[in-house]
Amino acid sequence: MRARVTIDRQGVRNVLNSPKVAAAVNRSARRVARKAGRGASVQEYTTDRQAASVGIPAEDQAKHGVLVRAAQAAGLEVRVRRT
C-alpha cells in the first residue's frame, strides 16, 4: 500500500520566507564570499523565497574556479553541470 502525501504549500512558502531561513542563506553566501577573497560580493534578495548570490570577477572563475572552490571550502555541495 502506498502512502499518500500532501504538501502544505503555504507552510513551505512560510518556511522558505522566514527570517531564520533568510539568515541561514545570507550567512552561507557571506561565508562563500569570504572564502572567494577580494573582489567577491554578496547580494541578498527575495524572489518567492529568500535568496542570495555571490559574485566574483568572471576571469577568476574562468581561469581558477574561484567560486566553485570557495563554495566547496564553505562546506556546500557543488555539482558541475556537464553540457
Residue pairs with C-beta under 8 A, 6 or more apart in sequence:
13 48
13 49
15 21
16 48
16 49
16 50
17 46
17 49
17 50
18 50
21 49
21 50
22 44
22 46
22 50
25 44
25 50
25 51
25 52
26 42
26 44
26 50
26 52
28 52
28 74
28 76
29 42
29 44
29 52
29 53
29 54
30 42
31 74
31 75
32 40
32 54
32 67
32 70
32 71
32 74
32 76
33 40
33 41
33 42
33 54
33 70
34 40
35 69
35 70
35 71
35 73
35 74
36 54
36 56
36 60
36 66
36 67
36 70
37 66
37 70
39 56
39 57
39 60
40 54
40 55
40 56
40 70
41 54
41 55
41 56
42 52
42 53
42 54
42 55
43 52
43 53
43 55
44 51
44 52
45 51
45 52
45 53
54 67
54 70
54 71
56 66
56 67
56 70
60 66
60 67
61 67
61 68
68 78
68 80
71 78
72 78
